[in-house]
Amino acid sequence: MNEKRIPKEFVLQILDNGKYRPITDTEFDLLKREQPEIAKYFIDESEIEKMEIPQIDENAPINYHWEKVSTRMM
């Protein structure tokens, strides 16, 4: 069976010259080496269920765009 024909619900992407594209295997290997604590969520989905979700102050501002939120987190 051709894996490329199997529909995927999510695809990890990278912003490259202003356009999004799927991450390559080489780039994902680099992510696994340099950021294993992040890569584990993409390798084993059961890790997501173990994730601790911090309590957020009700008065905290809400950012609707995921890139702004992720930048704040990093």
C-alpha positions, -999 to +999 in steps of 0.1 A: +000+000+000+013+035-009+015+056+023+012+088+003-023+078-007-035+074+029-052+106+039-037+122+070-055+143+095-024+164+104+008+172+086+038+189+104+048+219+083+076+244+081+075+280+070+099+283+041+103+316+023+069+328+033+051+295+023+042+264+043+054+230+032+055+196+048+086+189+069+112+166+053+125+135+070+159+152+074+143+182+091+123+159+114+155+140+123+171+173+132+140+182+154+143+148+171+180+155+179+177+192+189+143+192+205+134+157+217+109+170+243+088+185+214+094+158+189+080+131+212+045+144+207+048+138+170+063+104+174+040+090+200+005+105+202-001+089+236+025+115+249-001+142+243-024+127+269+004+128+295+010+165+289+004+188+318-018+218+309-011+248+330-039+268+346-043+301+328-055+333+345-090+342+333-077+378+327-049+367+304-052+381+268-064+357+242-044+355+210-064+339+182-035+331+158-015+300+167+019+315+155+016+344+180+008+319+208+036+295+199+061+324+198+050+335+233+054+300+245+089+296+231 
